[in-house]
Amino acid sequence: MFRSLSGLTTRGRCLLAAGVAAAVCAVVLNERDLLRVAVFVIALPLLVALFIAASRVRIGASRKLLPERVSAGSAGEVELALWRDGKLPAGEVLLEDGVPYALGSRPRFVVERLPHGRVIALRYPIQPMMRGIQQVGPLRATLTDPFGLCEFDRELIAHSRLVVVPKVVSLWGLPSGAGIGAGDDGSVRLRAGQGETDVVVRQYRQGDDLRKVHWRSTARRDEIMVRVEERPWRGGTTVLLDHRAAAHHGTGPAASLEWAISFAASVCLHVRRAGHRVRLVTEHGKPLADVPGDGGEGYDNVLLDALAALQPAHQRDLTTGHDPAEGQELIAILGTVSNQAVTELALFRPRGIRSLAVLLDTPAWSGGVSAPEHRAAATEESAALLRAAGWGVVVAGPNTSMPQVWADLCRTAAGRGSLIGGAL
């Protein structure tokens, strides 16, 4: 009973108070007609409250996300359908859908009359600015009786899952050279022979086939050197994403981590759509999203969903302990890295296999950072160490466009490939 009375509106409470006052006056003045009016005025809001509380939900609703997977910074839409189930008349309905702050303002709709047997369609826009897994809902309705005396809140629809994937930028071109830029699919390469730059050689032994003599190494060492047996290896490209919280600066959509994640998604999808194998690993060297290279239409969604749910890692420094690319060509997207991490990363990379890095100038992503000159110098020092180890390096800032970074990386790969070839 008391729960039902809690749903009385201001109009209903005023009417109930007026009825009580009229009843008191009727008793004092001994007016039976006024007492009859007072009883009716008191009974009306009470009966309405009891009826509304005891009745079942008289309206139904559904929610549809258009689309269910939206890119950060893009516009989406939510479609609501509302209908009345019961035959009893429905008064004013106030709808409010729970929308996180990251998706925009919370929408509210007022439906004055909900017709029977007809669906009312309602729409409102959303524009997520930050990647992640968002929950839309619940959809709550405030039901009011036709007299406006009583209202109750009811949940019509629970939560709906919205995946906000990182923004994917269109890229052009591929790094030239063997692997992803030579016109083959990179699925099988030979680590020796046929003019490869990373030939594995050893000293000549009696009985070796003279056709396997590597004349360049023989001339350099002044002794006969032969190529070892050709060993096939699994080709492709590995993209390493450094998502440590300590390696990045900035907050929200403008953080360096979000730039790195968006660039990693763009590179993976670009290389994949060019017909080459690609795998994405974290700074530990563990795969984040590894789809077999035999095709599959769901690769884009698997990769983007994994990146949408990716959270910053709490590891302080970059430590792999092995070659993160497992013999493949490597494209590393790095934040702030120490000299020890750079040395370790270069140590486990085989010589002659292309290694490229996009080094983010992370202090530039946050304003008011103390000693920016020192941090910028640290970024250049890391880039110099990687270049000295034979890596192609491009330094990127917050104002650098991703297509430009990719184009510079392709040119760096071409120059680095010719340099290595000339060294032999």
TAUR-V199016 format. One record per pair of residues at least 4 apart in sequence whose ideal C-beta (glycine too) atoms are under 8 Angstrom apart, sorted by sequence separation. I is the first residue (numbers start at 1). J is the second residue. D is the distance in whole Angstrom. If there is no record, write none. Layout:
i: <I:I>
j: <J:J>
d: <D:D>
This chain:
i: <1:2:3:8:9:10:11:12:13:14:15:16:17:18:19:20:21:22:23:24:25:26:31:32:33:34:35:36:37:38:39:40:42:43:44:45:46:47:48:49:50:51:70:86:99:128:144:145:175:177:178:182:190:192:204:208:214:215:216:217:218:221:243:244:250:251:254:255:256:257:258:259:260:261:262:263:264:265:266:267:268:269:270:272:281:282:292:298:299:300:301:302:303:304:305:306:315:320:322:323:325:337:338:339:340:341:342:343:344:345:349:361:362:371:372:373:374:375:376:377:378:379:380:381:382:383:384:385:387:396:400:401:402:403:404:405:406:407:408:409:410:411:412:413:414:415:416:417:418:419:420:8:26:29:70:99:115:145:175:176:177:191:213:218:242:243:250:253:271:272:281:291:325:337:360:386:387:400:25:26:70:84:99:114:128:144:145:174:175:176:178:180:190:192:193:218:249:250:252:272:281:282:324:349:363:369:387:99:144:174:179:189:191:192:218:248:249:250:271:280:281:291:386:8:26:27:98:99:143:178:191:192:217:248:250:279:280:291:324:337:364:25:26:67:97:111:142:143:191:192:204:248:280:346:363:396:66:96:97:126:142:143:179:268:279:280:383:26:65:66:82:96:142:143:178:213:214:279:291:394:22:23:26:65:66:96:141:213:214:245:248:268:291:363:364:383:22:25:65:66:82:95:96:109:140:141:201:213:214:289:332:362:363:64:65:94:95:140:141:212:213:243:289:394:22:23:63:64:80:94:95:140:141:199:212:361:380:394:22:23:63:64:94:95:139:140:201:264:277:318:363:379:21:63:64:80:93:107:138:139:209:243:276:289:362:392:20:62:63:92:93:138:139:178:199:208:242:243:288:289:361:394:19:22:23:61:62:78:92:138:193:204:241:288:318:330:393:19:61:92:137:138:203:204:241:317:318:359:392:19:61:93:104:137:138:203:204:205:268:317:324:392:19:20:60:61:104:137:203:204:288:319:337:18:19:59:60:90:103:104:136:137:202:203:241:280:317:318:321:327:330:332:334:359:392:19:59:60:90:103:104:135:136:201:202:317:320:324:325:329:330:332:333:334:336:359:392:16:19:59:60:103:135:136:201:239:319:320:323:328:329:330:331:332:333:334:335:391:15:16:58:59:102:135:136:201:202:280:318:322:323:327:329:330:331:332:334:336:357:390:58:95:97:99:102:134:135:200:201:272:318:321:323:329:331:333:335:336:359:57:58:102:133:134:199:200:239:272:320:325:15:16:56:78:80:82:87:133:134:239:357:15:16:56:58:84:102:133:134:283:325:390:55:59:83:84:103:133:200:269:282:284:13:58:82:84:102:132:239:283:12:55:84:103:131:364:365:59:61:63:83:100:128:130:131:193:237:269:355:357:359:361:364:83:100:131:192:268:283:284:285:355:356:357:358:359:360:361:12:83:100:126:128:131:192:247:283:284:285:355:356:357:358:359:360:361:8:12:82:83:98:99:192:193:283:285:355:356:357:359:360:81:82:98:192:265:285:354:356:358:81:82:97:98:191:192:237:239:241:243:244:265:285:336:346:351:81:82:97:98:190:191:236:237:238:239:241:242:243:284:342:346:349:5:8:80:81:97:98:190:191:236:237:238:239:240:241:242:345:7:79:80:97:98:190:191:235:236:237:238:239:240:241:265:336:339:343:79:80:96:97:189:190:236:238:240:264:281:336:339:342:346:5:79:80:95:96:188:189:281:338:342:346:4:7:78:95:96:188:240:337:346:4:7:77:78:95:96:188:189:261:336:339:77:78:94:95:187:188:241:342:358:4:77:78:93:94:187:334:1:4:76:77:93:186:187:261:279:3:75:76:93:94:185:186:75:76:93:186:358:75:76:91:92:74:90:91:356:73:74:91:59:73:91:257:70:72:73:90:91:92:179:180:356:72:89:91:179:180:236:356:70:72:78:179:72:80:103:354:356:95:98:102:354:354:248:267:267:243:245:244:245:246:352:243:244:245:246:264:243:244:246:263:65:244:246:247:244:63:244:260:63:244:260:63:242:61:257:331:256:61:59:59:240:58:240:76:238:238:247:248:249:238:247:248:247:185:186:187:238:240:242:246:247:52:180:185:186:237:238:240:242:244:70:72:166:185:234:236:237:238:239:240:241:242:52:68:69:70:71:72:74:169:234:235:236:237:238:239:240:242:51:63:68:69:70:71:72:73:168:169:180:233:234:235:237:239:240:61:62:65:68:70:71:72:166:167:171:242:263:60:61:69:71:166:170:171:180:48:57:59:63:65:71:168:169:174:179:52:167:168:48:53:57:166:171:49:52:165:170:174:260:48:49:168:259:48:44:45:256:44:45:187:256:259:185:256:255:254:248:250:249:248:249:247:249:250:249:250:248:249:249:130:129:130:129:131:130:131:263:15:9:11:12:168:266:270:11:12:259:11:12:166:9:165:259:263:267:9:165:262:266:8:9:163:166:8:9:163:165:166:256:263:7:165:186:259:7:164:254:7:163:4:250:179:180:179:198:198:198:197:198:196:191:133:179:131:132:133:178:131:132:177:175:73:72:175:72:72:216:197:197:197:199:197:181:171:172:69:169:171:181:169:170:173:169:172:173:175:176:69:171:172:175:69:174:177:173:176:177:175:176:175:177:176>
j: <5:6:7:12:13:14:15:16:17:18:19:20:21:22:23:24:25:26:27:28:29:30:35:36:37:38:39:40:41:42:43:44:46:47:48:49:50:51:52:53:54:55:74:90:103:132:148:149:179:181:182:186:194:196:208:212:218:219:220:221:222:225:247:248:254:255:258:259:260:261:262:263:264:265:266:267:268:269:270:271:272:273:274:276:285:286:296:302:303:304:305:306:307:308:309:310:319:324:326:327:329:341:342:343:344:345:346:347:348:349:353:365:366:375:376:377:378:379:380:381:382:383:384:385:386:387:388:389:391:400:404:405:406:407:408:409:410:411:412:413:414:415:416:417:418:419:420:421:422:423:424:13:31:34:75:104:120:150:180:181:182:196:218:223:247:248:255:258:276:277:286:296:330:342:365:391:392:405:31:32:76:90:105:120:134:150:151:180:181:182:184:186:196:198:199:224:255:256:258:278:287:288:330:355:369:375:393:106:151:181:186:196:198:199:225:255:256:257:278:287:288:298:393:16:34:35:106:107:151:186:199:200:225:256:258:287:288:299:332:345:372:34:35:76:106:120:151:152:200:201:213:257:289:355:372:405:76:106:107:136:152:153:189:278:289:290:393:37:76:77:93:107:153:154:189:224:225:290:302:405:34:35:38:77:78:108:153:225:226:257:260:280:303:375:376:395:35:38:78:79:95:108:109:122:153:154:214:226:227:302:345:375:376:78:79:108:109:154:155:226:227:257:303:408:37:38:78:79:95:109:110:155:156:214:227:376:395:409:38:39:79:80:110:111:155:156:217:280:293:334:379:395:38:80:81:97:110:124:155:156:226:260:293:306:379:409:38:80:81:110:111:156:157:196:217:226:260:261:306:307:379:412:38:41:42:80:81:97:111:157:212:223:260:307:337:349:412:39:81:112:157:158:223:224:261:337:338:379:412:40:82:114:125:158:159:224:225:226:289:338:345:413:41:42:82:83:126:159:225:226:310:341:359:41:42:82:83:113:126:127:159:160:225:226:264:303:340:341:344:350:353:355:357:382:415:43:83:84:114:127:128:159:160:225:226:341:344:348:349:353:354:356:357:358:360:383:416:41:44:84:85:128:160:161:226:264:344:345:348:353:354:355:356:357:358:359:360:416:41:42:84:85:128:161:162:227:228:306:344:348:349:353:355:356:357:358:360:362:383:416:85:122:124:126:129:161:162:227:228:299:345:348:350:356:358:360:362:363:386:85:86:130:161:162:227:228:267:300:348:353:44:45:85:107:109:111:116:162:163:268:386:45:46:86:88:114:132:163:164:313:355:420:86:90:114:115:134:164:231:300:313:315:45:90:114:116:134:164:271:315:45:88:117:136:164:397:398:93:95:97:117:134:162:164:165:227:271:303:389:391:393:395:398:118:135:166:227:303:318:319:320:390:391:392:393:394:395:396:48:119:136:162:164:167:228:283:319:320:321:391:392:393:394:395:396:397:45:49:119:120:135:136:229:230:320:322:392:393:394:396:397:119:120:136:230:303:323:392:394:396:120:121:136:137:230:231:276:278:280:282:283:304:324:375:385:390:121:122:137:138:230:231:276:277:278:279:281:282:283:324:382:386:389:46:49:121:122:138:139:231:232:277:278:279:280:281:282:283:386:49:121:122:139:140:232:233:277:278:279:280:281:282:283:307:378:381:385:122:123:139:140:232:233:279:281:283:307:324:379:382:385:389:49:123:124:139:140:232:233:325:382:386:390:49:52:123:140:141:233:285:382:391:50:53:123:124:141:142:234:235:307:382:385:124:125:141:142:234:235:288:389:405:52:125:126:141:142:235:382:50:53:125:126:142:235:236:310:328:53:125:126:143:144:235:236:126:127:144:237:409:127:128:143:144:127:143:144:409:127:128:145:114:128:146:312:126:128:129:146:147:148:235:236:412:129:146:148:236:237:293:413:128:130:136:237:131:139:162:413:416:156:159:164:416:417:312:331:333:310:312:312:313:314:420:312:313:314:315:333:313:314:316:333:136:315:317:318:316:136:317:333:137:318:335:139:318:139:335:409:335:141:141:143:324:143:325:162:324:325:334:335:336:326:335:336:336:275:276:277:328:330:332:336:337:143:271:276:277:328:329:331:333:335:162:164:258:277:326:328:329:330:331:332:333:334:145:161:162:163:164:165:167:262:327:328:329:330:331:332:333:335:145:157:162:163:164:165:166:167:262:263:274:327:328:329:331:333:334:156:157:160:163:165:166:167:261:262:266:337:358:156:157:165:167:262:266:267:276:145:154:156:160:162:168:265:266:271:276:150:265:266:147:152:156:265:270:149:152:265:270:274:360:149:150:269:360:150:147:149:360:149:150:293:362:365:293:365:365:365:360:362:362:362:363:362:364:365:365:366:365:366:369:252:252:253:253:258:258:261:396:149:144:147:148:304:402:406:148:149:396:149:150:304:148:304:398:402:406:149:305:402:406:149:150:304:307:150:151:305:307:308:398:405:150:308:329:402:151:308:398:152:308:150:398:328:329:329:350:351:352:352:353:352:352:308:354:307:308:309:354:308:309:354:354:253:253:356:258:262:424:417:420:421:424:424:410:402:403:301:401:403:413:402:403:406:403:406:407:409:410:304:406:407:410:305:410:413:410:413:414:413:414:414:417:417>
d: <7:7:8:4:7:6:6:6:6:6:6:7:6:6:6:7:6:6:7:6:6:8:6:7:7:6:6:7:6:6:6:6:7:6:6:6:6:6:6:6:6:6:5:8:5:8:6:6:8:5:5:8:6:6:6:6:6:6:6:6:8:6:8:7:5:6:7:7:6:6:6:6:6:6:6:6:6:6:6:6:6:6:7:7:5:5:7:6:6:6:6:6:6:6:7:7:7:5:8:7:7:5:7:6:6:6:6:6:7:7:7:8:8:6:6:6:7:7:7:6:7:6:6:7:7:6:6:7:6:5:6:7:6:6:6:6:6:7:6:6:7:6:6:6:7:6:6:6:6:7:7:5:5:7:8:6:8:5:6:4:6:7:6:7:5:8:4:6:5:8:6:6:4:6:8:4:8:6:7:7:4:5:7:7:7:7:8:5:5:7:8:6:6:8:7:5:7:5:8:5:5:6:7:5:5:7:5:5:4:4:5:8:6:5:5:6:5:8:5:7:6:8:5:7:4:7:7:7:6:8:8:5:4:4:8:6:5:4:8:8:8:6:4:7:7:6:6:5:6:8:7:4:5:8:5:5:6:7:5:8:7:8:7:5:8:7:5:8:7:4:7:7:5:6:6:6:5:5:6:6:6:6:6:8:7:5:7:7:6:8:7:6:7:4:8:6:8:8:6:6:7:7:8:5:6:5:5:5:5:6:7:8:6:7:8:7:4:7:8:5:8:6:5:5:6:4:6:4:7:7:8:5:5:6:5:7:8:5:4:7:7:8:6:7:7:7:5:6:4:7:8:6:8:6:8:7:7:4:5:5:8:7:8:4:8:7:8:7:8:7:4:8:4:8:7:5:7:7:5:7:5:6:5:6:7:6:5:7:7:6:8:7:6:8:5:7:7:7:6:5:6:5:6:4:7:8:8:6:4:8:5:6:7:6:6:7:7:8:8:6:8:5:3:6:8:7:5:4:6:5:7:7:8:6:4:6:5:8:5:6:7:5:7:8:5:7:7:4:8:7:8:7:6:6:7:8:7:8:5:7:8:4:5:4:6:5:7:8:7:6:7:7:8:7:8:5:4:8:8:5:5:5:7:8:7:6:7:7:5:8:5:5:5:4:5:5:5:8:6:6:6:6:6:6:5:6:6:8:8:6:6:7:7:7:8:7:7:5:8:7:6:7:7:7:6:8:7:7:7:6:7:8:7:8:7:7:5:8:7:7:4:5:7:5:6:5:6:8:6:8:7:5:8:8:8:7:7:8:8:5:5:5:7:7:6:5:7:6:6:7:8:7:7:6:8:7:6:8:8:6:7:8:8:6:7:5:7:5:8:7:4:7:8:7:5:5:5:7:8:8:8:5:8:7:6:6:6:7:8:5:6:6:5:7:7:5:5:6:5:8:4:7:7:7:8:7:8:7:7:5:8:8:4:8:6:8:8:7:8:5:5:5:5:5:6:5:6:7:7:7:8:6:8:5:7:6:7:8:7:7:8:5:5:7:5:7:8:7:8:6:7:8:7:5:7:7:6:6:6:6:6:6:4:8:7:7:6:7:6:5:5:5:6:7:8:7:7:8:7:8:5:7:8:8:6:7:8:8:7:7:8:3:5:5:5:5:6:5:8:6:7:4:5:7:6:6:7:6:8:8:7:7:7:5:7:7:7:7:7:8:8:7:8:7:6:7:7:5:7:7:5:4:6:5:8:7:5:5:6:8:8:6:8:4:7:7:7:8:8:8:5:7:5:7:6:6:5:8:8:5:5:8:6:7:8:7:8:8:6:7:8:6:8:6:6:6:4:5:8:8:4:7:7:7:4:7:6:7:7:6:5:6:8:8:5:7:7:7:7:6:5:7:7:4:7:7:4:6:8:8:5:6:8:4:6:8:6:6:8:8:7:6:8:7:6:6:7:8:5:7:6:6:6:6:7:5:7:7:6:8:8:8:8:7:7:7:6:8:6:4:7:7:8:7:6:5:6:8:5:6:8:5:6:7:5:8:7:7:7:8:5:7:7:7:6:6:6:7:7:6:7:6:7:5:7:7:8:7:4:7:5:8:7:3:7:5:6:5:6:5:6:7:7:7:7:6:6:6:6:7:7:6:7:7:5:7:7:8:5:5:5:5:4:5:5:6:7:8:8:8:7:8:7:7:6:7:8:7:8:7:5:8:5:7:5:6:6:6:5:7:8:7:5:7:8:6:7:8:4:7:6:7:7:7:5:5:5:6:7:7:7:6:6:5:5:8:7:5:5:6:7:5:6:7:5:5:7:8:5:8:5:6:7:8:5:4:7:6:8:8:6:6:5:5:6:7:5:8:5:5:7:7:7:5:7:8:4:6:7:7:8:4:6:6:7:8:4:4:5:7:4:7:6:8:5:5:7:8:7:8:7:7:8:8:8:6:8:5:4:8:6:5:7:6:4:7:5:7:6:7:7:8:7:6:8:5:5:6:6:7:7:7:7:5:5:8:8:6:6:7:5:5:8:8:8:7:5:7:6:2:5:6:8:8:6:6:7:6:6:8:5:7:6:7:7:7:7:8:8:6:8:5:5:7:6:8:7:7:7:8:6:7:4:7:7:6:8:7:7:7:7:5:7:5:8:7:6:5:6:7:3:5:7:4:7>
